[in-house]
Amino acid sequence: MDIPHRPIGVFDSGIGGLTVFHALRRRLPHESIVYFGDRARCPYGDRDPHEVKQFALEIGLYLERMGIKLLVVACNTATAVALPELQQALGVDVIGVIEPGARAAVQSSETRRIGVIGTSVTVASHAYAQALRALCPEVSVTELACPLFVPLVEQGHVEGDAVESVVRDSLRPLLDERIDTLVLGCTHYPLLMPVIRRALGPAIRVISSADAVAKQVEQRLSERGIAAPVQNEPEVSFLTTGDTASLRVALATWFGEIPGDRAVRHVALPISQPAVQQIAP
């Protein structure tokens, strides 16, 4: 298969990266995509960073062997702790979610007071604070870990009184910091966007990195001359180390995506060499 017709690889610890997958589908409808959700080991946010790095390299190499032309790390935790190692280990371009999200936040903020919410590992890495200050040295950054959010999303709880209470209580410290922009530093969090907006009020802009990542992928494919032709008939497939049925439910409920019977499959742990070298002949 020639490079332009190869798929884009996308991976996350679970289903949160589907927000990035969906943004890619909207912006790049002619591109084939293979999505990998490591649900058996989700969440990554409370794991040891060295363990997350191992998982990320394992999945990245697996997808590269399947014949992807570019990898999107649709997980803020994996981006924060493993992006340089992935870029060094893989022979394809690797794009993370932190720099595009930080850039969008700087462009949005008028007061230069920006909040970031994420998993414990992402917040402890200060990756967003570093990216924001590299783009705008005078920015004031408030980082807040929200470890309860990913389990809510993975269990399918994105609305209701209990969810409202958890989100409101978790975000309360941000209201004293006079931020005007909040970065959702986890790809699971956009699925809680309506609840987050209600908790913060209309004065605070909320930034999801998904659209910014899709734009960067489009630019990179164009720069490399490996974008799929407009007449390409894209193929989309989903791999998970967890339950395929719950992945199908998430795709249908949140994104209206009804993949074919062969488009969703389970990958056993430990992850080994793919049975086929490429996703399509």
Helices and strands as residue ranges (DSSP letters): G 3-5, E 8-12, H 18-27, E 33-37, G 39-41, H 49-65, E 70-73, H 76-89, E 93-95, H 98-108, E 113-118, H 120-125, H 127-135, E 140-145, H 149-154, H 161-171, G 172-176, E 181-185, G 189-192, H 193-200, E 205-208, H 210-224, E 236-240, H 244-255, E 264-266
